[in-house]
Amino acid sequence: MTGDGIRKRRDGEYEFRGKRQGFFYFRTSFFAACGWIALTILPPLQPFFRFYIYLPIANALFILFVGRAASTVVGTSPILSVFSSLGGLLLCH
């Protein structure tokens, strides 16, 4: 195993362990937090700045990253998380 958590198996394939997985969880939760902050800050500022297009984009990104984080924790496939995120987006609008 190398220092960055990448290990080469006997069959020649590589697998990721340790630090890389922790970084993925941090990155996903960070983007989900950014989406939540955007959803919290943008609605009060909308009448002043008139940027109505950013709220649906922030909402979509938030749902997508939360769905991705949930699928990583639960262990489901990323494709399922994308479809569940799109379903959540349709329910929100």
URFENTA-V360386 format. One record per run of one state. SS is the DSSP state (~ for helix, > for strand, _ for the rest). FROM is the first residue (numbers start at 1). LEN is the number of residues. Records with the same first field share a line. If there is no record, write none. Layout:
# URFENTA-V360386
SS->FROM-LEN ; FROM-LEN
This chain:
# URFENTA-V360386
_->1-5 ; 9-5 ; 17-2 ; 50-3 ; 75-3 ; 93-1
>->6-3 ; 14-3
~->19-31 ; 53-22 ; 78-15
